[in-house]
Amino acid sequence: MLDRLAWLSLEVLYLDRATDFYRETFGLEPVREDGTTVFHVGDQELRLVEPGPVPRGGLHVHFAMATPPDRYDDWVDRLGNDLDVTEHDFGSSRSLYCFDPNGHCVEIGSVGDPAATADLSGIFEVVLEVEDLQRAEHFYAALGFSVVDRGETRPRVRMTGPVDLELWEPQRGLADARGGVHVNLGFTGRVGTVPKRVTDLALAVERTDDVLRLQDPDGHYLTVTES
């Protein structure tokens, strides 16, 4: 149904300033396309857009990029010089958290392929704020995501699929991060195999032969492009 995460779009107030931040801070090379900055992170795109037509980029999105374990400490040293960095040890991996100038929480986790040549090898997690956790879980389960963890003290669910999704009812998470609002995600997949249950649960649906755009029950946009 969904093969991989193709892109994540973030809304920023000033495109030039945000582009400079991601280039200088994370060593990502920008490409400008029709009022959007595109960075390649592994085989995915991180897109920056100014406020504009729907679907917009997400607000205060918490997302995570992977780095090989042996390069994690280098990131701590590098980012700690200029940013307020928080760390968390998950046992099998470690993550650092910092904020960009637009309030997006950027996580770097030591979960990347040890053989990867790039310092950042992909986006592996995105956090979505949802109003009703059970409703959101049902929607993403219908899209092929499966639950791998539930919050013990806070209303949240972690689901895995082409990317890990954390579904949070409004709250502050690690490093005071919040789930994203009107997040805009793109996937490659098989448009014709998306079940009717998904489109029935969606707030809006636009379909062509090779593109399906959905608005989930909480207003997040998902675009599926034929693989």
Contacts in CASP RR format, 6 or more apart in sequence:
PFRMAT RR
TARGET T0000
AUTHOR 0000-0000-0000
METHOD contacts of the structure
MODEL  1
MLDRLAWLSLEVLYLDRATDFYRETFGLEPVREDGTTVFHVGDQELRLVE
PGPVPRGGLHVHFAMATPPDRYDDWVDRLGNDLDVTEHDFGSSRSLYCFD
PNGHCVEIGSVGDPAATADLSGIFEVVLEVEDLQRAEHFYAALGFSVVDR
GETRPRVRMTGPVDLELWEPQRGLADARGGVHVNLGFTGRVGTVPKRVTD
LALAVERTDDVLRLQDPDGHYLTVTES
1 143 0 8 1.000
1 144 0 8 1.000
1 189 0 8 1.000
1 190 0 8 1.000
1 193 0 8 1.000
1 194 0 8 1.000
1 195 0 8 1.000
2 143 0 8 1.000
2 144 0 8 1.000
2 161 0 8 1.000
2 162 0 8 1.000
2 187 0 8 1.000
2 188 0 8 1.000
2 189 0 8 1.000
2 224 0 8 1.000
3 162 0 8 1.000
3 187 0 8 1.000
3 188 0 8 1.000
3 189 0 8 1.000
3 190 0 8 1.000
3 227 0 8 1.000
4 43 0 8 1.000
4 44 0 8 1.000
4 162 0 8 1.000
4 163 0 8 1.000
4 187 0 8 1.000
4 188 0 8 1.000
4 189 0 8 1.000
5 44 0 8 1.000
5 123 0 8 1.000
5 126 0 8 1.000
5 162 0 8 1.000
5 163 0 8 1.000
5 185 0 8 1.000
5 186 0 8 1.000
5 187 0 8 1.000
6 44 0 8 1.000
6 45 0 8 1.000
6 186 0 8 1.000
6 187 0 8 1.000
6 188 0 8 1.000
6 225 0 8 1.000
7 38 0 8 1.000
7 44 0 8 1.000
7 45 0 8 1.000
7 46 0 8 1.000
7 47 0 8 1.000
7 185 0 8 1.000
7 186 0 8 1.000
8 44 0 8 1.000
8 45 0 8 1.000
8 46 0 8 1.000
8 47 0 8 1.000
8 61 0 8 1.000
8 63 0 8 1.000
8 123 0 8 1.000
8 126 0 8 1.000
8 183 0 8 1.000
8 184 0 8 1.000
8 185 0 8 1.000
8 186 0 8 1.000
9 36 0 8 1.000
9 47 0 8 1.000
9 48 0 8 1.000
9 49 0 8 1.000
9 55 0 8 1.000
9 56 0 8 1.000
9 57 0 8 1.000
9 58 0 8 1.000
9 183 0 8 1.000
9 184 0 8 1.000
9 185 0 8 1.000
10 18 0 8 1.000
10 46 0 8 1.000
10 47 0 8 1.000
10 48 0 8 1.000
10 49 0 8 1.000
10 57 0 8 1.000
10 58 0 8 1.000
10 61 0 8 1.000
10 102 0 8 1.000
10 104 0 8 1.000
11 49 0 8 1.000
11 50 0 8 1.000
11 51 0 8 1.000
11 56 0 8 1.000
11 57 0 8 1.000
11 58 0 8 1.000
11 59 0 8 1.000
11 102 0 8 1.000
12 18 0 8 1.000
12 48 0 8 1.000
12 49 0 8 1.000
12 50 0 8 1.000
12 101 0 8 1.000
12 102 0 8 1.000
13 50 0 8 1.000
13 51 0 8 1.000
13 102 0 8 1.000
14 50 0 8 1.000
15 35 0 8 1.000
15 36 0 8 1.000
15 37 0 8 1.000
15 48 0 8 1.000
15 49 0 8 1.000
15 50 0 8 1.000
17 101 0 8 1.000
18 37 0 8 1.000
18 48 0 8 1.000
18 100 0 8 1.000
18 101 0 8 1.000
18 102 0 8 1.000
19 30 0 8 1.000
19 32 0 8 1.000
19 37 0 8 1.000
19 48 0 8 1.000
21 100 0 8 1.000
21 101 0 8 1.000
22 28 0 8 1.000
22 30 0 8 1.000
22 37 0 8 1.000
22 39 0 8 1.000
22 46 0 8 1.000
22 48 0 8 1.000
22 100 0 8 1.000
23 29 0 8 1.000
23 30 0 8 1.000
23 39 0 8 1.000
25 79 0 8 1.000
25 82 0 8 1.000
25 83 0 8 1.000
25 100 0 8 1.000
26 65 0 8 1.000
26 106 0 8 1.000
26 120 0 8 1.000
27 119 0 8 1.000
28 39 0 8 1.000
28 40 0 8 1.000
28 41 0 8 1.000
28 46 0 8 1.000
28 120 0 8 1.000
29 39 0 8 1.000
29 40 0 8 1.000
30 37 0 8 1.000
30 38 0 8 1.000
30 39 0 8 1.000
31 37 0 8 1.000
31 38 0 8 1.000
31 39 0 8 1.000
31 40 0 8 1.000
32 38 0 8 1.000
35 49 0 8 1.000
35 50 0 8 1.000
36 47 0 8 1.000
36 48 0 8 1.000
36 49 0 8 1.000
37 47 0 8 1.000
37 48 0 8 1.000
37 49 0 8 1.000
38 45 0 8 1.000
38 46 0 8 1.000
38 47 0 8 1.000
39 45 0 8 1.000
39 46 0 8 1.000
39 47 0 8 1.000
39 48 0 8 1.000
40 46 0 8 1.000
41 65 0 8 1.000
41 120 0 8 1.000
41 121 0 8 1.000
41 122 0 8 1.000
41 123 0 8 1.000
42 118 0 8 1.000
42 120 0 8 1.000
42 121 0 8 1.000
42 122 0 8 1.000
43 122 0 8 1.000
44 122 0 8 1.000
44 123 0 8 1.000
46 123 0 8 1.000
47 57 0 8 1.000
49 56 0 8 1.000
49 57 0 8 1.000
54 221 0 8 1.000
55 182 0 8 1.000
55 184 0 8 1.000
55 213 0 8 1.000
55 215 0 8 1.000
55 221 0 8 1.000
55 223 0 8 1.000
56 182 0 8 1.000
56 184 0 8 1.000
57 182 0 8 1.000
57 183 0 8 1.000
57 184 0 8 1.000
58 180 0 8 1.000
58 181 0 8 1.000
58 182 0 8 1.000
58 183 0 8 1.000
58 184 0 8 1.000
59 180 0 8 1.000
59 181 0 8 1.000
59 182 0 8 1.000
60 102 0 8 1.000
60 103 0 8 1.000
60 104 0 8 1.000
60 105 0 8 1.000
60 178 0 8 1.000
60 179 0 8 1.000
60 180 0 8 1.000
60 181 0 8 1.000
61 104 0 8 1.000
61 105 0 8 1.000
61 126 0 8 1.000
61 127 0 8 1.000
61 179 0 8 1.000
61 180 0 8 1.000
61 183 0 8 1.000
62 104 0 8 1.000
62 105 0 8 1.000
62 107 0 8 1.000
62 126 0 8 1.000
62 127 0 8 1.000
62 166 0 8 1.000
62 173 0 8 1.000
62 177 0 8 1.000
62 178 0 8 1.000
62 179 0 8 1.000
62 180 0 8 1.000
63 104 0 8 1.000
63 105 0 8 1.000
63 106 0 8 1.000
63 107 0 8 1.000
63 123 0 8 1.000
63 125 0 8 1.000
63 126 0 8 1.000
63 127 0 8 1.000
64 95 0 8 1.000
64 106 0 8 1.000
64 107 0 8 1.000
64 108 0 8 1.000
64 109 0 8 1.000
64 123 0 8 1.000
64 124 0 8 1.000
64 125 0 8 1.000
64 126 0 8 1.000
64 164 0 8 1.000
65 106 0 8 1.000
65 107 0 8 1.000
65 108 0 8 1.000
65 109 0 8 1.000
65 120 0 8 1.000
65 121 0 8 1.000
65 122 0 8 1.000
65 123 0 8 1.000
65 124 0 8 1.000
66 108 0 8 1.000
66 109 0 8 1.000
66 111 0 8 1.000
66 112 0 8 1.000
66 113 0 8 1.000
66 120 0 8 1.000
66 121 0 8 1.000
66 122 0 8 1.000
66 123 0 8 1.000
66 124 0 8 1.000
67 75 0 8 1.000
67 108 0 8 1.000
67 109 0 8 1.000
67 110 0 8 1.000
67 112 0 8 1.000
67 119 0 8 1.000
67 120 0 8 1.000
67 121 0 8 1.000
68 110 0 8 1.000
68 112 0 8 1.000
68 113 0 8 1.000
68 114 0 8 1.000
68 115 0 8 1.000
68 116 0 8 1.000
68 119 0 8 1.000
68 121 0 8 1.000
69 93 0 8 1.000
69 110 0 8 1.000
69 111 0 8 1.000
69 112 0 8 1.000
69 114 0 8 1.000
70 114 0 8 1.000
71 119 0 8 1.000
72 94 0 8 1.000
72 96 0 8 1.000
72 108 0 8 1.000
72 109 0 8 1.000
72 110 0 8 1.000
74 119 0 8 1.000
75 96 0 8 1.000
75 108 0 8 1.000
75 119 0 8 1.000
76 85 0 8 1.000
76 87 0 8 1.000
76 96 0 8 1.000
79 85 0 8 1.000
79 96 0 8 1.000
79 98 0 8 1.000
79 108 0 8 1.000
80 98 0 8 1.000
83 98 0 8 1.000
83 99 0 8 1.000
84 98 0 8 1.000
84 99 0 8 1.000
85 96 0 8 1.000
85 97 0 8 1.000
85 98 0 8 1.000
86 96 0 8 1.000
86 97 0 8 1.000
86 98 0 8 1.000
86 174 0 8 1.000
86 175 0 8 1.000
87 94 0 8 1.000
87 95 0 8 1.000
87 96 0 8 1.000
87 97 0 8 1.000
88 94 0 8 1.000
88 95 0 8 1.000
88 97 0 8 1.000
88 174 0 8 1.000
88 175 0 8 1.000
93 109 0 8 1.000
93 110 0 8 1.000
93 111 0 8 1.000
94 109 0 8 1.000
94 110 0 8 1.000
95 107 0 8 1.000
95 108 0 8 1.000
95 109 0 8 1.000
95 110 0 8 1.000
95 174 0 8 1.000
96 107 0 8 1.000
96 108 0 8 1.000
96 109 0 8 1.000
97 105 0 8 1.000
97 106 0 8 1.000
97 107 0 8 1.000
97 174 0 8 1.000
97 175 0 8 1.000
97 177 0 8 1.000
98 105 0 8 1.000
98 106 0 8 1.000
98 175 0 8 1.000
99 105 0 8 1.000
99 106 0 8 1.000
99 175 0 8 1.000
100 106 0 8 1.000
105 175 0 8 1.000
105 177 0 8 1.000
105 178 0 8 1.000
107 125 0 8 1.000
107 177 0 8 1.000
108 120 0 8 1.000
109 124 0 8 1.000
111 124 0 8 1.000
112 121 0 8 1.000
112 122 0 8 1.000
112 124 0 8 1.000
113 121 0 8 1.000
123 163 0 8 1.000
124 163 0 8 1.000
124 164 0 8 1.000
125 163 0 8 1.000
125 164 0 8 1.000
125 165 0 8 1.000
125 166 0 8 1.000
126 163 0 8 1.000
126 164 0 8 1.000
126 165 0 8 1.000
126 166 0 8 1.000
126 183 0 8 1.000
126 185 0 8 1.000
127 165 0 8 1.000
127 166 0 8 1.000
127 167 0 8 1.000
127 168 0 8 1.000
127 177 0 8 1.000
127 178 0 8 1.000
127 179 0 8 1.000
127 180 0 8 1.000
128 136 0 8 1.000
128 165 0 8 1.000
128 166 0 8 1.000
128 167 0 8 1.000
128 168 0 8 1.000
128 179 0 8 1.000
128 180 0 8 1.000
128 183 0 8 1.000
128 218 0 8 1.000
128 220 0 8 1.000
129 168 0 8 1.000
129 169 0 8 1.000
129 170 0 8 1.000
129 178 0 8 1.000
129 179 0 8 1.000
129 180 0 8 1.000
129 181 0 8 1.000
129 218 0 8 1.000
130 136 0 8 1.000
130 167 0 8 1.000
130 168 0 8 1.000
130 169 0 8 1.000
130 217 0 8 1.000
130 218 0 8 1.000
131 169 0 8 1.000
131 217 0 8 1.000
131 218 0 8 1.000
132 169 0 8 1.000
132 217 0 8 1.000
132 218 0 8 1.000
133 155 0 8 1.000
133 156 0 8 1.000
133 157 0 8 1.000
133 167 0 8 1.000
133 169 0 8 1.000
135 201 0 8 1.000
135 217 0 8 1.000
136 157 0 8 1.000
136 167 0 8 1.000
136 216 0 8 1.000
136 217 0 8 1.000
136 218 0 8 1.000
137 147 0 8 1.000
137 157 0 8 1.000
137 159 0 8 1.000
137 167 0 8 1.000
138 201 0 8 1.000
139 198 0 8 1.000
139 201 0 8 1.000
139 202 0 8 1.000
139 216 0 8 1.000
139 217 0 8 1.000
140 159 0 8 1.000
140 165 0 8 1.000
140 167 0 8 1.000
140 216 0 8 1.000
141 147 0 8 1.000
141 159 0 8 1.000
142 195 0 8 1.000
142 197 0 8 1.000
142 198 0 8 1.000
142 201 0 8 1.000
143 194 0 8 1.000
143 198 0 8 1.000
143 222 0 8 1.000
144 161 0 8 1.000
145 159 0 8 1.000
145 160 0 8 1.000
145 161 0 8 1.000
145 165 0 8 1.000
146 159 0 8 1.000
146 160 0 8 1.000
146 161 0 8 1.000
147 157 0 8 1.000
147 158 0 8 1.000
147 159 0 8 1.000
148 158 0 8 1.000
148 159 0 8 1.000
148 160 0 8 1.000
148 164 0 8 1.000
149 157 0 8 1.000
149 158 0 8 1.000
150 156 0 8 1.000
150 157 0 8 1.000
150 158 0 8 1.000
151 157 0 8 1.000
154 168 0 8 1.000
154 169 0 8 1.000
154 171 0 8 1.000
154 173 0 8 1.000
155 168 0 8 1.000
155 169 0 8 1.000
155 171 0 8 1.000
156 166 0 8 1.000
156 167 0 8 1.000
156 168 0 8 1.000
156 169 0 8 1.000
156 171 0 8 1.000
157 166 0 8 1.000
157 167 0 8 1.000
158 164 0 8 1.000
158 165 0 8 1.000
158 166 0 8 1.000
158 167 0 8 1.000
159 165 0 8 1.000
159 166 0 8 1.000
159 167 0 8 1.000
162 187 0 8 1.000
163 185 0 8 1.000
166 179 0 8 1.000
168 178 0 8 1.000
168 179 0 8 1.000
170 178 0 8 1.000
171 178 0 8 1.000
172 178 0 8 1.000
182 219 0 8 1.000
182 220 0 8 1.000
182 221 0 8 1.000
183 220 0 8 1.000
183 221 0 8 1.000
184 220 0 8 1.000
184 221 0 8 1.000
184 223 0 8 1.000
185 220 0 8 1.000
185 221 0 8 1.000
185 222 0 8 1.000
185 223 0 8 1.000
186 222 0 8 1.000
186 223 0 8 1.000
186 224 0 8 1.000
186 225 0 8 1.000
187 222 0 8 1.000
187 223 0 8 1.000
187 224 0 8 1.000
187 225 0 8 1.000
188 224 0 8 1.000
188 225 0 8 1.000
188 226 0 8 1.000
188 227 0 8 1.000
189 224 0 8 1.000
189 225 0 8 1.000
189 226 0 8 1.000
189 227 0 8 1.000
190 226 0 8 1.000
190 227 0 8 1.000
191 207 0 8 1.000
191 209 0 8 1.000
191 210 0 8 1.000
191 211 0 8 1.000
191 212 0 8 1.000
191 224 0 8 1.000
191 225 0 8 1.000
191 226 0 8 1.000
192 212 0 8 1.000
194 212 0 8 1.000
194 224 0 8 1.000
198 214 0 8 1.000
199 205 0 8 1.000
199 214 0 8 1.000
201 216 0 8 1.000
201 217 0 8 1.000
202 214 0 8 1.000
202 215 0 8 1.000
202 216 0 8 1.000
202 217 0 8 1.000
203 215 0 8 1.000
203 216 0 8 1.000
203 217 0 8 1.000
203 219 0 8 1.000
204 213 0 8 1.000
204 214 0 8 1.000
204 215 0 8 1.000
205 212 0 8 1.000
205 213 0 8 1.000
205 214 0 8 1.000
205 215 0 8 1.000
206 212 0 8 1.000
206 213 0 8 1.000
207 213 0 8 1.000
209 226 0 8 1.000
210 225 0 8 1.000
210 226 0 8 1.000
211 223 0 8 1.000
211 224 0 8 1.000
211 225 0 8 1.000
211 226 0 8 1.000
212 223 0 8 1.000
212 224 0 8 1.000
213 221 0 8 1.000
213 222 0 8 1.000
213 223 0 8 1.000
213 224 0 8 1.000
214 221 0 8 1.000
214 222 0 8 1.000
214 223 0 8 1.000
214 224 0 8 1.000
215 221 0 8 1.000
215 222 0 8 1.000
216 222 0 8 1.000
END
